[in-house]
Amino acid sequence: MADVLRSLNLLEVLKESMEKEGLSEVKDAVEDLLISRVNIGVVGERGPEKTGLLNSLRALGPEDSGAAPFPSPTPPDELTVHPSPKHPDFRLWDVPGVPEGSPFDPEEYMERVKFLRYSAVIMTSSRVPFHGNSALVWREARSLQREAVYFALLASEHDSRESMEAWRKASQEALGTEGPASPRVFLVRSSALEKLDFPELLEEVWRDIPEVKAAALLLALPALSVAVVTRKRDALKALVWAAASLSGGAAAMPVPLVSSAVDASVAVRILGKARHSLGLDDQSLEGLARRRGRDGGRLKALRSCPLSQEVTRDGVKKLLAAAEKQKPTGARVVEMALPMTAKYASRSFTAMFLALNGAIDDMAADAEKVVAAAIGGGE
């Protein structure tokens, strides 16, 4: 329980919003986290590697429903949106590549592809180094205070690390990457995002975009490694704190039964989000098994928490009711976390806070076992 209180950026942001703006601001943040409202632009010429990235970021294989097809039926100069089946408000945009040659107007290109709509942009290339016009777009974005623009060289299954390093060097030369204010070129293999440089790319994205948006993205992405599962767990615990704060506010209102109804509805949504985010539902586990050549039945058998297998309203109501009856442990820690709006409704806050935190811990432990069995530790 204490780990959710340790210098977690998202939690600190939510607490500050609570103090300055009250419950309404936190309610909006909770909703953003629950639906993962994030738009990511993936720029580059269409090819199997880019299509693979669009699918892997949504935990899909080429045969799965909703997967981006290759070749694409969309004309190469048009945008295509690919929502996540599990998190429909998390949208990946297939953006046409930056044209070569001159004259080239980066502002006109950015306007045409709606560049400023995206929370982050990944500029991609496969086997061909980036060219100078891509650097012009990057610099124009930075002049507009848009820091979250990244370069990723996409490798196929057969590309060696040596060949990729040669492409990276050529790209850096073409981009003019000298000095501290220069883009880094990441090496990415779409079929195994936990390897090569993609984890470092994600770290930069999470650093460069606002905390709530970064957490929403984190919760929508697949559980790529045990380290990502840990970060998801911490973000979910911050979400629990915010939802429990809202619960405390509802409990303070003199309206019979409102608090319990609000608690159960929000708790169901949070635990359902956790189950999908951690990839613990049957469909996610079966898809993971197909993509990684594992036995789906064995991955399902690793789930020991009942909520990893199914989240129902009745089950959640029983969980909350049991938490309210128990004498809370760690009362001092809960008191430290308690927002001013919930000071007079500590029972509701504490029940949801403790019950859901415990559930998140158990579900994350299941996810760690699944990831270790299917993918490995992500080293």
Protein Blocks (a to p, Z undefined) as FASTA:
>chain_A
ZZmmgopfklmmmmmmmmmnommlmmmmmmmmmnopacdddeddddfklmmmmmmmnopa
fkbghiacdddfbdfkbccddddfklmmlccdddddddedjdddfklmmmmnommmpmbd
cdddehiacdfklmmmmmmmmmnopabbcddddddfklcfklmmmmmmmmmmmnopgcjk
bcddddddfklmmgcjllmmmmmmmmmpcfklmmmmmmmpccfbfklmmmmmmmmmmmmm
mmmmmmmmmmmpccehklmmmmmmmmmmmmmmmmmmnopafklmmmmmmmnopafklmmm
mpmbfklmoccfklmmmmmmmmmmpccehklmmmmmpcfklmmmmmmmmmmmmmmmmmmm
mmmmmmmmmmmmmnonoZZ
